[in-house]
Amino acid sequence: MSAPRSVTLLGSTGSIGTQAIDVVTSHPGRFRVEALAAGGADVELLAAQVDLLGARSVAVADASRRDDLVAALAARLGPRAAEVEVLAGPDAATELAGRGADVVLNGMTGSVGLRPTLAALHGGSTLALANKESLVVGGPLVRAAAAPDQIVPVDSEHSAIAQALRGGRAEEVRRIVLTASGGPFRGRTRDQIEPVTAEQALAHPTWAMGPVVTVNSASLMNKGLELIEAHLLFDVPTDDITVVVHPQSVVHSMVEFHDGSTIAQASPPDMRLPIALGLSWPDRLDVVSPPCDWSQAASWTFEPLDDATFPAVGLARAAASASGTHPAVYNAANEQGVAAFLAGRIGFLDIVDTVERVLAEHDGVAASEVTLEAVEAAEAWARGRADALLART
């Protein structure tokens, strides 16, 4: 067996991070986790992860939780805690990401993952990317920093596309078909979803995810982000990416080729599979998740997207075509809207409606002129403008 791959896990206490740890611990000898990073909301869990994995470095974004983490490590590890490097602050994850681990899994939530994404790429690591927002908001920067095949997608849809693309050459691709579960409000009209609550939006029918991603899935904003991500990852025009609703969430996406053949990747909904591929690419690990049970009758259905009720995907197409910073505005305005919705300050429909209004007001920067400062300035403007609009609802 070859030497274990060194791994840095960003967002280790979140949904992606905890499932990645399940993959690592169930495949002993394949990986060596050197560093962990998390926001800091659960330092007890983070200390337990350091103990379980033997990580030598750990970071929390919330500097105020550093002393709590140090205490949790001392209680968990005893004298060994002195051997663990503890970093804290908003740049801590970026520091760890740039240290050149074989694989950096970015499982952070939101555009705060952009700087760690760029650091991992500049550090020469393979980037297992679950933090789609960093690619969406910093597309030109991320593409410029990445070497061929340096980014391995961890979103189930983009992992499916990457697997399907093994069946043909890039010039043979006619289009990408992104599948969407439709979320908890599939089949409802705009009037019917107007009064829905946060509790209803968080009740996803097939996937267990964090609250932001779950609300994004309910509004299909997540699918808009994924459309932009697919466009950037696979260099396919947005007009050649079709979104279809597939409630069973078994076919995770498809690639259609010029000869009329379509290759799909299918498996029961379990994020451990794309996470494992992100860590081990291009190899596959043994026994990651149960396969489809072909001894049982099953039906898979596919429906067209209802753009009138769920306009987020159409807004994503427009944002990707408008300028190099419109996608960052799209994401930032949405993040503000989701936070306000989860706090009970606005209605569900106000999220995407506000994104549309903020996008319409943004002037944009050409993709060839995008800098990190331009992206962050566009985000800051979008958040401020979204907050101002949301305060009036």
N, C-alpha and C positions, 0 to 999 in steps of 0.2 A: 504494500500500500504506500502511496506517495505521502509526503509530509502533510500534516493537517493545514488547511488554509487558515490564515489569521483573519479575524473578523472584528470589525467595529460596528456596534449596534447603536443607532441613533433613534431615540424614541422607544427605549427598551421596555418601559412599563406600560406602553399603550397596546392596542389590539395587535398591531403588526409585530411589535417587539416581543410580546409574550408568546405569540405563536412561533416566531423565529427561534426563540429559546427552546420551545418544544421540539422543533426540528433538530436543532443542534444537539440537545441532550439525548435524543433518540437515535442519533448516528454518531456514537462515540468514536473518536479517532479521526473523524473527517474534518473537524473545525476546532480552532483554538480562539476563543473570544478574548481579545486583549483589552477592549475598552467598551464602556457603556455610557450612554448619555440619555437624560430624561429631563422633563420640565422641572420636576421637584415636588409635585403634588403628593407623591407616595414614596418617601425616602425609605420607609421600612421595606417595601417591596424591592426597591433599588438595591438596598444593602443585601437582601436575601439573594438577589440575582448575582451580585458580586461574589458572594459566598459560594453559590452553586457553580458558577462558571470559572471561578478563579481569575476574574478580570484584574488586571494590574492598574487600570485607570478608570475613573468614573467622573462624570460631570453632571451638574444640575444647572439649568438655565436661570432659575430663580436664586440669585445670590443670597437672599435672606434665609434659604434653607440649607446653606452649607454646614453650619454648625449642627443642625439636626441630622444631616447625613453622616457627619463625622461621628456623632454619638451613636447613631444606628449601626454604623460599621464597627465601632468599638464593642457594642453589645453583642453583635453577631460574630465577629471574628476574634475578639480578644486581642492579644499582642500582635497578631498578623495584620490588624488594621493599619498599623504604622507603615506597612509595605505598600499600601494602596494609595496611589496618587489621586487627590481630590481637586477637581477644577470646578469653578462656579462662575456664573455670569452669562450674559447673552452670547458671548463669543466662545464659550467653552466647548460646545459641540463642534464648532468650526475648527478649533484647535485639534481636537481628537480626529476629526475626519481627514485632516491633511497629513497625518503621520505615516501614510503609506501602507496600511494594512492591505492584505491581498484583496479583501472585499469589504466595502463599507455599505451596510444596509441602511438606507435613509428611510426610516419609518416615522419621521416627524409629521405633524399635521400643520398645514398652512405654509404660507410663503416664507416663514422664518427658516425654512429648509433650504433656501437658495444658496446662502453663503456656505453652509456645509457641503451642499452638492458640488459647488465650484471647487471647494477645497479638496474634496475627494478626487475629483478629476485631475486637478493640478498635481495632486500627490501621487498620481499613477495607479490608484486603486481601481479595481472593477467596482462600478457603482450599481448596486442592486437598488433600483429606484421604486419605492412605494410612495414617496412624497411627490405626487404629480404636480403640485402647485409650483414647485421650484422650476420645473421645466416649462410650465405654462407661463409663468411671469417672467422668466429669464431666458426664454427660448433661444434668441440669437447668441447670448453669452454662453449658455450651456452647450449648444451645438458647436460653437467655436472652440470650447475647451476640451471637448470629448474626442478621443481617438476612435477609430473604427472599432465597433463592438465593445467599447468600454462601458457602455450603459446597458444593463440588463433590466428590462421592465419587470416589476413585481405586481402591478395591478393585474387582476385575473384576466381582463380583456386583452391587455397588451402582451402579457405572457402568452396568451392563446395565439395572438397574431404572430409573435416571434416564432412560436412552434410551427404554425401553419406555413410560414414563409420558408421553412426548410424544404418545403415541397416544390419550390419553383424559384426562378431568378426574378430579381426586382423588376426587370423590364417586361416580365410576363404577367404582372399584376394588373388586373382591370380595376378592382376596387377592394376596399376593406369594409367588412360588415361588422359594426359594433353592436353587440347585443346589450339590451337593458332589461332588467327585471320589470320595470314599470313602477316599482315602489309600492307603497301601501295605498296609493290613490289611483292606481291604474283603472281606467274605464270610467272615471268620474269626469264631470264637466267642470269648467272653471267656477261656475256658481256653486257647485257642490263642494269644492275644496276650499272655498273662501273662508268658511268658519272653522277649519280644522285646528286642533290644538297641537302643542309641542309633543304631548304624550302620543297622539295619533301619528304624528310625523316620525317619531322615533321607533315605531312598531314596524320595522322592515320585515317583509314576509319570508325572505330566504337567507339574508346575510346578518351576521352579528358584527357590528362595526362601532366605531366611536361616534359620539353625538353629532359632530360637524359633518362627517361623511354620510351619516344616516339621513340627516335633514337634506343634504345635497342630493342624495339618491331619491328622496321623496319629491323634490322639485325638478329632478332631472338635471340640475345644475352640474352634478357630478359627471353626467354623460357629456355635457358640454365641455367640461375640463378634459375629459378623456378624449374627446374628438380632437381638441387642440393638441393634446399629448401625442395621439397617434399620428397626426399630421407632422409633428416635429420629429418624432422618433423614427418613423419609417419613410419620411420624405414623400408623402402621398398628398396631393392636393385635397383640400377640405371638400371640394365637390365630388371627390372620388371616395368619400367615406360616408357610408349609409348607416343610420341607426335604426334598428328594429327592436321591437319589444318581445322578449322571450321570458315569460313569467317563471318558468321552471328553473332558470339559472343553471342549466346543465351545459348548454353550448355557450362557451364563454366569449367567443367571437369567431369570425370566419374570414378567409381570404378567397376572393373570386379571381380566377385567371382568365386570360384572353380567349382560351379555347372553350370556355363555358364550364370548366371544372371549378368546384368550390371545396376547399379544405377547411374543416371545422375541428376545433379542439373541444372535447367534451369530458366532463368529470363532475361528480356531485359538488355542490358549492362548499369549498373548503380552502381557505386561503393558505394553508400550509403547503399546498402543491406549488403555486407560483412562488411562494417564499423560498421553498427548497430549491427550485430551479434558479432563482436569483442568486442563491448562495453557491450553487454547484455548477452553474452553466459553464460549458455546454453539456455537461454530464447530467445524468438523472440519478437520484438517490433511490435506494430500495425502500419499498413499503413506507410511503409518506402519508397517503390517505387512501381510503377504500375507493375502488373503481366503481363505475356503473354496474349495477346488478342486471345482467342481460337475461337472467332467468325469470324476471318479473316483467309483466306488461307495463308499458309506460307510454305516455304521449308527450311530445314536445310541440309547442305551438309558437308561431311567430306572427306578430301583428305590426302594422305600420304605426309609426309614432304620431301621436295627436299633437301637432305643433301649435294648435290654437290654445289648448289647455296648458301645454308645457312648452313655452317659447324659449326656454333656456338654451336648447341646442342650436336653434336658429341664431340666437344672439352670439353664441360661441363662434359660429361660422363667420358672422359679420366681424367680430372682434379680431379673429385670426387674419382676416383680409385687410383690415383697416390700417394697422400700423404695428410697429414693433412693441409698443407699450399698451395698446388696447387690451391684450390678454391679461396683463398685470392689473389693469383697472377692473376688468371683468371679475377677476378673482378677489381683489381687495374689497370691492363694493359688496360682493356676495358674503365675504367673511363678516363684514359689519352687519349685514342684514340677518345672517344666521344667529349671530350673538344677540341681536336685539329680539329676534323671534323666540329664542330659547329663554330669554329673560322675561318674556311676556309683554314686551313693549309694543310689538307690532303684530300684524296678521301674517299668515303664511304667504299670501300672494304679494305682500309688500316687498318680500325679499327680491324676487326676480324683477318686479316692476321698478324697484329702485336701481337695480343693476342696469336696466335698459336706459333709464334717465341719465345715470352717471356716464355711461358709454357715449350717449349722444352729445354730451357736453365736452368730451375729451378731445383735444387737438391731436395728440399722438406724436410719436417720434419714429422716423423711418427705421426699419430693421437694421440697416447698415450703419446707423448712427447710435444704436442703443448701447449705453454703458450701464454699469451697476448703479451709478448715481442717478441716471435717468429713470431706471426701473423703480428705484426706491422713492424718487420724487413723485413719479406717477402714482405709486401705491399710496403715498402719504396724502396726495391730493384727493385720490378716490375715496379713501377712508373718511377724510374730513367732509367731502361733499356728500357722501352717503349718509354720514351721521346727521348732517344738517337736514337732508331730505327726510330721513327717518324720524327726526324729532318733530316733524310737522304732521306725521300720520296719526 
